[in-house]
Amino acid sequence: MSSPTLIVFVLLVGLTFSLSTTGYSPNTPNTTIDDCCLSMKTVSDSVAATSAVLQNLTKQSYFKFFQVNYERECEFWPDDFVCTGDGETSPCSICECDENDVPLPFRTAKDEVSSASSSLNSDLSASFLVPQNLASTWTDYDEKDPGNVFIDLQKNPEKFTGFSGAEAMRIWKAIYLENCFTSSTSLADMCREERIFFRLISGFHASITAHVAESFHYNGGPLDLWQWKDGYSAPHMGIFLRGLGYFPDRVRNLYFSYAFVAAAFQRVHENLLEMSLHSGDDISDEESRKELRQLLDLLEDIPFASTAAWSDGGSITSGFGLQNDDSLNGQLRKKFLNISKILDCVGCQTCKVHSKLQMLGIGSALKIIVPDQGGEKGKKVTLLRNEVIALVNTLAKLAESIEIVQSFDQHVTQAKLQTTIIWYSWILVSFLVLVALKKLVMS
């Protein structure tokens, strides 16, 4: 082989290597999820089993209406991001429910509560109804807030809204600053409780990133087909890679968050089955009861949600068992509450509603799993209707986010394989052309 031919061949091989090696290194199925001793495959199997049931459940009348005050003012800085248009013309604006669309029992009846037995938790009903009691409250949700409205989550789905850049970075920076503990400077130095707190926030962030990447809005250009003149939504590989793909730890934290919320469901299995789930739509309510029962049965079969894993309860080495450290738990509660208040500073209405929904869901899971300050064994934790709705929708969102990540993983793998095949084909063709030219010149 002549020198020019060899040089071209080496350059092409180098180019192939650089293009096929993007720095993307997904977690393997056998990868262990930090701090919960489960494999990625175990959680993936659970998602595969529960995803369809969760999606159907969130469409039912009882679970699709979420109560929230999304116009509460930001306590930390002036909110200068303004949504324009309404829920139909602006992706960041919310389309509020007509009063007649909201189930009558939600508007007129007393809030349905579920008193769930827990070996770790005490009765939080009284303290929860007094939001200013930081020692017992995980989020800033108050069912008596006069600014509360009902939002139909099916008509206002989580999606890319254009809320990004400096405004979004300011929110996330403030949220992660609340993860700073005076006793720790790095994840490796944190105690188990602090690491769990961090992983839940990271998983929440990862879930939002996955949904944004999945439904990115592309503006229609002059070369687009006529039906795309107003733009279209499609997956955005760049957002996925920059937000999740290049950070396997963030993906593991997403899986961790699903496992944590699923474990909370297992803890209150029997009590959820006792709820009437009454929205006034008899057909939908019967479907809700059937699907909730099916969901809980499916979670019963998964190791992280087994009752045996929780039999010890207070053991730091058992499942998600957390130390009953009043000082630390009080600090964690206060930080989580502060994060839920930071979400009032999100200028995008759609983003705010869905972030508050997920924070209430994760906060409700913490309320179930983490021992109350000064709590005694055998007492109960009280869940409000809106908390149960948030729990179901949060688990559904986390499951959907995991499926989105898996879909992107497949696309990246396929793209890398196709790129490798194409470039090696070019190498072969180029080599053959050079050989042919050499023979032609020498003849």
Kinemage of the C-alpha trace (Angstrom):
@kinemage 1
@onewidth
@group {chain A} dominant
@subgroup {mainchain}
@vectorlist {calphas} color= white
{ca met a 1} P 0.000 0.000 0.000
{ca ser a 2} L 1.449 3.417 -0.976
{ca ser a 3} L 1.975 6.164 1.562
{ca pro a 4} L -0.926 8.387 0.339
{ca thr a 5} L -3.252 5.409 0.434
{ca leu a 6} L -2.149 4.510 3.945
{ca ile a 7} L -2.547 8.099 5.130
{ca val a 8} L -6.081 8.351 3.750
{ca phe a 9} L -6.947 4.995 5.274
{ca val a 10} L -5.691 6.014 8.728
{ca leu a 11} L -7.503 9.360 8.560
{ca leu a 12} L -10.756 7.654 7.660
{ca val a 13} L -10.381 5.165 10.495
{ca gly a 14} L -9.702 8.028 12.908
{ca leu a 15} L -12.730 9.931 11.654
{ca thr a 16} L -14.885 6.848 12.071
{ca phe a 17} L -13.679 6.389 15.629
{ca ser a 18} L -14.316 10.022 16.570
{ca leu a 19} L -17.822 10.001 15.122
{ca ser a 20} L -18.852 6.718 16.690
{ca thr a 21} L -17.425 7.614 20.126
{ca thr a 22} L -19.594 10.436 21.456
{ca gly a 23} L -18.908 10.103 25.172
{ca tyr a 24} L -22.320 8.537 25.640
{ca ser a 25} L -22.153 5.563 27.992
{ca pro a 26} L -25.585 4.310 29.071
{ca asn a 27} L -26.158 2.273 32.209
{ca thr a 28} L -26.298 -1.482 31.697
{ca pro a 29} L -29.307 -3.525 32.898
{ca asn a 30} L -27.202 -5.008 35.700
{ca thr a 31} L -26.080 -1.594 36.957
{ca thr a 32} L -26.972 -1.225 40.632
{ca ile a 33} L -28.954 1.858 41.588
{ca asp a 34} L -27.141 3.694 44.348
{ca asp a 35} L -28.644 3.642 47.851
{ca cys a 36} L -31.408 1.140 47.148
{ca cys a 37} L -29.517 -2.005 46.087
{ca leu a 38} L -31.722 -2.685 43.062
{ca ser a 39} L -30.612 -3.257 39.499
{ca met a 40} L -31.729 -1.078 36.612
{ca lys a 41} L -33.432 -4.159 35.155
{ca thr a 42} L -35.570 -4.662 38.263
{ca val a 43} L -36.947 -1.145 37.974
{ca ser a 44} L -37.288 -1.437 34.177
{ca asp a 45} L -39.319 -4.619 34.624
{ca ser a 46} L -41.617 -2.792 37.031
{ca val a 47} L -42.049 0.108 34.615
{ca ala a 48} L -42.861 -2.288 31.780
{ca ala a 49} L -45.488 -3.976 33.971
{ca thr a 50} L -47.124 -0.852 35.389
{ca ser a 51} L -46.802 1.765 32.640
{ca ala a 52} L -50.027 1.000 30.751
{ca val a 53} L -52.056 0.773 33.972
{ca leu a 54} L -50.632 4.066 35.224
{ca gln a 55} L -51.397 5.859 31.967
{ca asn a 56} L -54.986 4.597 32.008
{ca leu a 57} L -55.389 5.465 35.680
{ca thr a 58} L -54.279 9.072 35.177
{ca lys a 59} L -56.970 9.513 32.505
{ca gln a 60} L -59.792 8.677 34.912
{ca ser a 61} L -61.953 11.456 36.353
{ca tyr a 62} L -60.682 11.004 39.893
{ca phe a 63} L -56.988 11.236 39.019
{ca lys a 64} L -56.849 13.774 36.202
{ca phe a 65} L -57.971 16.842 38.189
{ca phe a 66} L -55.193 18.412 40.239
{ca gln a 67} L -55.773 21.274 42.677
{ca val a 68} L -53.063 23.930 42.738
{ca asn a 69} L -52.445 27.644 43.161
{ca tyr a 70} L -50.173 28.446 40.216
{ca glu a 71} L -50.434 32.220 40.641
{ca arg a 72} L -48.795 32.442 44.048
{ca glu a 73} L -46.127 35.140 44.017
{ca cys a 74} L -42.432 34.327 44.157
{ca glu a 75} L -40.926 35.064 47.590
{ca phe a 76} L -37.318 35.160 46.416
{ca trp a 77} L -37.027 37.447 43.366
{ca pro a 78} L -39.228 39.385 40.907
{ca asp a 79} L -40.924 37.085 38.414
{ca asp a 80} L -40.206 38.707 35.057
{ca phe a 81} L -41.073 35.809 32.745
{ca val a 82} L -44.540 36.352 31.289
{ca cys a 83} L -46.651 33.774 29.453
{ca thr a 84} L -48.538 35.263 26.531
{ca gly a 85} L -51.765 33.934 25.099
{ca asp a 86} L -53.947 31.257 26.668
{ca gly a 87} L -53.653 27.516 27.108
{ca glu a 88} L -54.593 26.929 23.478
{ca thr a 89} L -52.245 29.455 21.857
{ca ser a 90} L -49.245 29.462 24.218
{ca pro a 91} L -47.477 26.259 25.306
{ca cys a 92} L -46.510 27.802 28.649
{ca ser a 93} L -50.024 28.964 29.590
{ca ile a 94} L -52.568 26.864 31.457
{ca cys a 95} L -56.115 26.234 30.328
{ca glu a 96} L -58.141 26.265 33.542
{ca cys a 97} L -61.107 23.975 34.006
{ca asp a 98} L -64.619 25.272 33.610
{ca glu a 99} L -66.295 24.882 36.987
{ca asn a 100} L -68.864 22.509 35.495
{ca asp a 101} L -66.100 20.202 34.250
{ca val a 102} L -64.731 19.623 37.740
{ca pro a 103} L -66.294 16.592 39.464
{ca leu a 104} L -69.086 17.721 41.752
{ca pro a 105} L -67.722 15.826 44.803
{ca phe a 106} L -64.423 17.708 44.390
{ca arg a 107} L -66.257 21.051 44.516
{ca thr a 108} L -68.761 20.334 47.255
{ca ala a 109} L -67.735 17.362 49.387
{ca lys a 110} L -65.215 17.297 52.184
{ca asp a 111} L -61.778 16.213 51.067
{ca glu a 112} L -61.428 12.436 51.102
{ca val a 113} L -58.491 11.336 53.225
{ca ser a 114} L -56.702 8.026 53.606
{ca ser a 115} L -55.323 7.188 57.028
{ca ala a 116} L -52.481 4.831 56.272
{ca ser a 117} L -50.945 2.621 58.920
{ca ser a 118} L -47.193 2.877 59.036
{ca ser a 119} L -44.627 1.403 61.372
{ca leu a 120} L -42.494 4.514 60.920
{ca asn a 121} L -44.940 7.375 60.721
{ca ser a 122} L -47.146 9.212 63.158
{ca asp a 123} L -50.411 10.968 62.401
{ca leu a 124} L -49.548 14.024 60.299
{ca ser a 125} L -53.091 15.225 59.663
{ca ala a 126} L -53.087 18.048 62.198
{ca ser a 127} L -49.633 19.352 61.414
{ca phe a 128} L -50.130 19.015 57.665
{ca leu a 129} L -53.172 21.275 57.818
{ca val a 130} L -50.960 23.978 59.316
{ca pro a 131} L -48.350 24.685 56.598
{ca gln a 132} L -46.304 27.048 58.755
{ca asn a 133} L -45.287 24.119 60.992
{ca leu a 134} L -42.055 23.360 59.109
{ca ala a 135} L -41.138 20.452 61.342
{ca ser a 136} L -43.979 18.306 59.986
{ca thr a 137} L -44.631 19.664 56.477
{ca trp a 138} L -42.881 18.538 53.297
{ca thr a 139} L -44.501 20.851 50.709
{ca asp a 140} L -46.366 24.154 50.706
{ca tyr a 141} L -49.645 22.676 49.461
{ca asp a 142} L -52.650 23.927 51.446
{ca glu a 143} L -56.055 22.551 50.456
{ca lys a 144} L -57.683 25.667 52.007
{ca asp a 145} L -55.719 28.127 49.864
{ca pro a 146} L -58.315 30.487 48.280
{ca gly a 147} L -56.125 30.718 45.170
{ca asn a 148} L -56.461 27.001 44.404
{ca val a 149} L -57.960 26.017 41.063
{ca phe a 150} L -58.530 22.642 39.442
{ca ile a 151} L -56.401 21.774 36.417
{ca asp a 152} L -57.276 18.995 33.979
{ca leu a 153} L -53.882 17.336 33.536
{ca gln a 154} L -55.003 15.575 30.377
{ca lys a 155} L -55.755 18.910 28.698
{ca asn a 156} L -52.544 20.461 30.028
{ca pro a 157} L -49.813 17.832 29.498
{ca glu a 158} L -46.174 18.241 30.449
{ca lys a 159} L -44.195 19.321 27.382
{ca phe a 160} L -41.546 21.662 25.986
{ca thr a 161} L -42.787 25.223 26.512
{ca gly a 162} L -39.772 27.364 25.662
{ca phe a 163} L -39.071 28.135 29.330
{ca ser a 164} L -35.286 27.830 29.331
{ca gly a 165} L -32.078 29.824 29.450
{ca ala a 166} L -31.259 32.130 32.362
{ca glu a 167} L -34.744 31.954 33.918
{ca ala a 168} L -34.764 28.166 34.094
{ca met a 169} L -31.137 28.046 35.260
{ca arg a 170} L -31.959 30.434 38.103
{ca ile a 171} L -34.691 28.067 39.308
{ca trp a 172} L -32.490 24.966 39.204
{ca lys a 173} L -29.563 26.774 40.807
{ca ala a 174} L -31.776 27.814 43.704
{ca ile a 175} L -33.174 24.285 44.024
{ca tyr a 176} L -29.750 22.667 44.123
{ca leu a 177} L -28.483 25.225 46.612
{ca glu a 178} L -31.124 23.792 48.949
{ca asn a 179} L -29.246 20.484 48.664
{ca cys a 180} L -26.233 22.021 50.405
{ca phe a 181} L -25.845 20.654 53.913
{ca thr a 182} L -23.489 22.172 56.422
{ca ser a 183} L -22.147 18.718 57.303
{ca ser a 184} L -21.291 17.683 53.751
{ca thr a 185} L -19.526 19.105 50.741
{ca ser a 186} L -19.915 16.216 48.279
{ca leu a 187} L -22.264 13.321 47.597
{ca ala a 188} L -19.635 10.857 48.749
{ca asp a 189} L -19.431 12.579 52.152
{ca met a 190} L -23.189 12.821 52.692
{ca cys a 191} L -25.017 10.541 55.080
{ca arg a 192} L -27.673 8.222 53.634
{ca glu a 193} L -30.581 10.595 54.346
{ca glu a 194} L -28.856 13.492 52.595
{ca arg a 195} L -27.984 11.314 49.597
{ca ile a 196} L -31.586 10.118 49.299
{ca phe a 197} L -32.775 13.711 49.428
{ca phe a 198} L -30.329 14.663 46.667
{ca arg a 199} L -31.233 11.671 44.485
{ca leu a 200} L -34.953 12.486 44.708
{ca ile a 201} L -34.353 16.071 43.571
{ca ser a 202} L -32.009 14.891 40.814
{ca gly a 203} L -34.582 12.292 39.719
{ca phe a 204} L -37.274 14.979 39.645
{ca his a 205} L -34.987 17.123 37.455
{ca ala a 206} L -34.222 14.149 35.208
{ca ser a 207} L -37.917 13.401 34.741
{ca ile a 208} L -38.625 16.960 33.622
{ca thr a 209} L -35.623 16.905 31.267
{ca ala a 210} L -36.831 13.656 29.690
{ca his a 211} L -40.289 15.070 28.977
{ca val a 212} L -38.841 18.279 27.523
{ca ala a 213} L -36.462 16.312 25.277
{ca glu a 214} L -39.279 14.049 24.118
{ca ser a 215} L -41.630 16.849 23.043
{ca phe a 216} L -39.297 19.603 21.813
{ca his a 217} L -41.075 22.159 19.603
{ca tyr a 218} L -39.380 22.785 16.264
{ca asn a 219} L -40.361 25.970 14.444
{ca gly a 220} L -41.559 25.456 10.887
{ca gly a 221} L -39.148 26.702 8.227
{ca pro a 222} L -39.544 27.608 4.527
{ca leu a 223} L -38.525 24.116 3.440
{ca asp a 224} L -40.939 22.358 5.787
{ca leu a 225} L -44.043 20.674 4.510
{ca trp a 226} L -47.166 22.815 4.614
{ca gln a 227} L -48.601 20.965 7.620
{ca trp a 228} L -45.517 21.957 9.625
{ca lys a 229} L -45.697 25.660 8.868
{ca asp a 230} L -46.603 26.398 12.508
{ca gly a 231} L -43.938 24.062 13.836
{ca tyr a 232} L -44.096 20.538 15.192
{ca ser a 233} L -43.053 18.522 18.233
{ca ala a 234} L -40.490 15.748 18.087
{ca pro a 235} L -37.708 14.240 20.209
{ca his a 236} L -34.539 16.335 20.530
{ca met a 237} L -31.422 14.199 20.848
{ca gly a 238} L -29.213 17.150 21.826
{ca ile a 239} L -31.339 18.055 24.861
{ca phe a 240} L -31.393 14.422 25.945
{ca leu a 241} L -27.622 13.965 25.615
{ca arg a 242} L -26.744 17.255 27.340
{ca gly a 243} L -29.263 16.746 30.124
{ca leu a 244} L -29.194 12.981 30.681
{ca gly a 245} L -27.332 10.934 28.102
{ca tyr a 246} L -23.858 12.041 29.140
{ca phe a 247} L -24.728 11.695 32.841
{ca pro a 248} L -25.555 8.070 33.773
{ca asp a 249} L -25.817 9.058 37.438
{ca arg a 250} L -28.778 11.323 36.658
{ca val a 251} L -30.522 8.444 34.916
{ca arg a 252} L -29.890 6.204 37.924
{ca asn a 253} L -31.411 8.895 40.153
{ca leu a 254} L -34.512 8.862 37.930
{ca tyr a 255} L -34.792 5.101 38.464
{ca phe a 256} L -34.198 5.644 42.180
{ca ser a 257} L -37.069 8.135 42.384
{ca tyr a 258} L -39.438 5.676 40.714
{ca ala a 259} L -38.403 2.972 43.183
{ca phe a 260} L -38.855 5.348 46.129
{ca val a 261} L -42.375 6.440 45.121
{ca ala a 262} L -43.345 2.857 44.249
{ca ala a 263} L -42.176 1.746 47.684
{ca ala a 264} L -44.424 4.397 49.253
{ca phe a 265} L -47.388 2.895 47.378
{ca gln a 266} L -46.550 -0.487 48.831
{ca arg a 267} L -46.451 0.941 52.318
{ca val a 268} L -50.046 2.222 52.039
{ca his a 269} L -51.384 -0.571 49.820
{ca glu a 270} L -54.364 -1.567 51.965
{ca asn a 271} L -55.353 1.987 52.816
{ca leu a 272} L -55.442 3.092 49.176
{ca leu a 273} L -57.757 0.188 48.411
{ca glu a 274} L -60.143 1.461 51.099
{ca met a 275} L -60.592 4.867 49.416
{ca ser a 276} L -63.943 5.338 47.679
{ca leu a 277} L -62.408 7.193 44.673
{ca his a 278} L -65.682 9.006 44.103
{ca ser a 279} L -65.776 11.604 41.308
{ca gly a 280} L -69.431 11.274 40.376
{ca asp a 281} L -68.688 9.379 37.166
{ca asp a 282} L -69.686 5.849 38.146
{ca ile a 283} L -68.130 4.156 35.106
{ca ser a 284} L -64.830 6.004 35.437
{ca asp a 285} L -64.744 5.515 39.221
{ca glu a 286} L -65.227 1.768 38.871
{ca glu a 287} L -62.406 1.713 36.329
{ca ser a 288} L -60.238 3.723 38.749
{ca arg a 289} L -60.799 1.197 41.544
{ca lys a 290} L -60.041 -1.724 39.248
{ca glu a 291} L -56.873 -0.165 37.840
{ca leu a 292} L -55.608 1.035 41.221
{ca arg a 293} L -56.048 -2.487 42.564
{ca gln a 294} L -54.202 -3.852 39.528
{ca leu a 295} L -51.373 -1.324 39.989
{ca leu a 296} L -50.936 -2.194 43.655
{ca asp a 297} L -50.937 -5.916 42.873
{ca leu a 298} L -48.249 -5.384 40.239
{ca leu a 299} L -46.124 -3.373 42.662
{ca glu a 300} L -46.564 -6.141 45.228
{ca asp a 301} L -44.571 -8.452 42.954
{ca ile a 302} L -41.563 -6.132 42.739
{ca pro a 303} L -38.759 -6.542 45.331
{ca phe a 304} L -38.487 -2.869 46.264
{ca ala a 305} L -42.164 -2.735 47.162
{ca ser a 306} L -42.412 -5.981 49.096
{ca thr a 307} L -43.721 -5.756 52.660
{ca ala a 308} L -40.832 -7.982 53.805
{ca ala a 309} L -38.370 -5.253 52.858
{ca trp a 310} L -40.150 -2.922 55.255
{ca ser a 311} L -40.719 -5.276 58.163
{ca asp a 312} L -37.770 -3.817 60.074
{ca gly a 313} L -38.776 -0.255 59.274
{ca gly a 314} L -36.255 1.734 61.249
{ca ser a 315} L -33.154 -0.073 60.072
{ca ile a 316} L -30.828 2.111 58.039
{ca thr a 317} L -29.881 -0.962 55.977
{ca ser a 318} L -33.432 -2.106 55.222
{ca gly a 319} L -34.886 -0.840 51.963
{ca phe a 320} L -35.233 2.924 52.194
{ca gly a 321} L -35.294 2.811 56.001
{ca leu a 322} L -34.117 6.162 57.336
{ca gln a 323} L -32.607 7.038 60.687
{ca asn a 324} L -35.016 8.589 63.144
{ca asp a 325} L -32.865 11.675 63.629
{ca asp a 326} L -35.202 14.522 64.565
{ca ser a 327} L -32.664 17.243 63.861
{ca leu a 328} L -31.705 15.884 60.443
{ca asn a 329} L -35.275 15.060 59.410
{ca gly a 330} L -36.379 18.544 60.410
{ca gln a 331} L -33.605 19.999 58.274
{ca leu a 332} L -34.603 17.833 55.303
{ca arg a 333} L -38.255 18.831 55.660
{ca lys a 334} L -37.416 22.509 55.746
{ca lys a 335} L -35.227 22.249 52.653
{ca phe a 336} L -37.868 20.291 50.741
{ca leu a 337} L -40.494 22.851 51.743
{ca asn a 338} L -38.212 25.651 50.532
{ca ile a 339} L -37.813 23.891 47.193
{ca ser a 340} L -41.577 23.638 46.778
{ca lys a 341} L -41.750 27.400 47.433
{ca ile a 342} L -39.013 28.069 44.874
{ca leu a 343} L -41.341 26.531 42.293
{ca asp a 344} L -43.634 29.543 42.760
{ca cys a 345} L -40.903 31.474 40.930
{ca val a 346} L -41.298 29.421 37.742
{ca gly a 347} L -42.700 31.895 35.214
{ca cys a 348} L -44.108 29.230 32.906
{ca gln a 349} L -47.562 28.204 34.108
{ca thr a 350} L -47.482 24.708 32.568
{ca cys a 351} L -44.024 24.075 34.021
{ca lys a 352} L -45.128 25.324 37.439
{ca val a 353} L -48.234 23.126 37.589
{ca his a 354} L -46.386 19.941 36.633
{ca ser a 355} L -43.388 20.664 38.854
{ca lys a 356} L -45.683 21.336 41.819
{ca leu a 357} L -47.593 18.136 41.011
{ca gln a 358} L -44.406 16.075 41.118
{ca met a 359} L -43.053 17.814 44.208
{ca leu a 360} L -46.309 17.070 46.024
{ca gly a 361} L -46.090 13.458 44.843
{ca ile a 362} L -42.502 13.049 46.052
{ca gly a 363} L -43.311 14.972 49.234
{ca ser a 364} L -46.223 12.604 49.887
{ca ala a 365} L -43.898 9.618 49.389
{ca leu a 366} L -41.483 11.152 51.904
{ca lys a 367} L -44.393 11.735 54.249
{ca ile a 368} L -45.162 7.999 54.081
{ca ile a 369} L -41.606 6.671 54.299
{ca val a 370} L -39.649 9.107 56.475
{ca pro a 371} L -40.453 8.982 60.197
{ca asp a 372} L -42.198 12.034 61.569
{ca gln a 373} L -40.319 14.155 64.055
{ca gly a 374} L -40.818 12.416 67.370
{ca gly a 375} L -42.994 9.811 65.639
{ca glu a 376} L -43.977 6.575 67.302
{ca lys a 377} L -44.327 3.130 65.792
{ca gly a 378} L -47.775 1.965 64.780
{ca lys a 379} L -49.347 5.376 64.286
{ca lys a 380} L -50.870 6.611 61.022
{ca val a 381} L -50.033 9.010 58.229
{ca thr a 382} L -52.969 10.859 56.677
{ca leu a 383} L -53.044 11.413 52.921
{ca leu a 384} L -55.325 14.029 51.405
{ca arg a 385} L -57.102 13.378 48.107
{ca asn a 386} L -54.802 15.761 46.249
{ca glu a 387} L -51.763 13.948 47.663
{ca val a 388} L -53.041 10.592 46.401
{ca ile a 389} L -53.709 12.160 42.991
{ca ala a 390} L -50.180 13.586 42.998
{ca leu a 391} L -48.693 10.228 44.021
{ca val a 392} L -50.380 8.392 41.147
{ca asn a 393} L -49.483 11.032 38.561
{ca thr a 394} L -45.902 11.312 39.802
{ca leu a 395} L -45.334 7.561 39.567
{ca ala a 396} L -46.836 7.675 36.054
{ca lys a 397} L -44.532 10.543 35.056
{ca leu a 398} L -41.454 8.789 36.413
{ca ala a 399} L -42.396 5.590 34.580
{ca glu a 400} L -42.950 7.526 31.362
{ca ser a 401} L -39.623 9.324 31.785
{ca ile a 402} L -37.812 6.004 32.159
{ca glu a 403} L -39.453 4.788 28.950
{ca ile a 404} L -38.362 8.004 27.213
{ca val a 405} L -34.773 7.440 28.337
{ca gln a 406} L -34.927 3.847 27.110
{ca ser a 407} L -36.231 5.048 23.735
{ca phe a 408} L -33.408 7.577 23.411
{ca asp a 409} L -30.914 4.874 24.419
{ca gln a 410} L -32.122 2.724 21.540
{ca his a 411} L -31.907 5.632 19.087
{ca val a 412} L -28.355 6.449 20.175
{ca thr a 413} L -27.271 2.810 19.887
{ca gln a 414} L -28.841 2.494 16.458
{ca ala a 415} L -27.350 5.802 15.299
{ca lys a 416} L -23.867 4.820 16.440
{ca leu a 417} L -24.186 1.468 14.666
{ca gln a 418} L -25.435 3.101 11.479
{ca thr a 419} L -22.668 5.712 11.630
{ca thr a 420} L -20.047 3.013 12.070
{ca ile a 421} L -21.437 0.981 9.154
{ca ile a 422} L -21.619 4.028 6.867
{ca trp a 423} L -18.101 5.205 7.610
{ca tyr a 424} L -16.532 1.772 7.324
{ca ser a 425} L -18.340 1.434 4.020
{ca trp a 426} L -16.774 4.713 2.921
{ca ile a 427} L -13.392 3.449 4.064
{ca leu a 428} L -13.787 0.315 1.980
{ca val a 429} L -15.030 2.227 -1.070
{ca ser a 430} L -12.262 4.836 -0.744
{ca phe a 431} L -9.624 2.143 -0.432
{ca leu a 432} L -10.919 0.301 -3.485
{ca val a 433} L -11.045 3.537 -5.484
{ca leu a 434} L -7.480 4.382 -4.509
{ca val a 435} L -6.298 0.901 -5.498
{ca ala a 436} L -8.095 1.186 -8.810
{ca leu a 437} L -6.601 4.626 -9.478
{ca lys a 438} L -3.152 3.337 -8.626
{ca lys a 439} L -3.518 0.482 -11.090
{ca leu a 440} L -4.849 2.885 -13.725
{ca val a 441} L -1.870 5.226 -13.287
{ca met a 442} L 0.634 2.391 -13.429
{ca ser a 443} L -0.895 0.821 -16.554
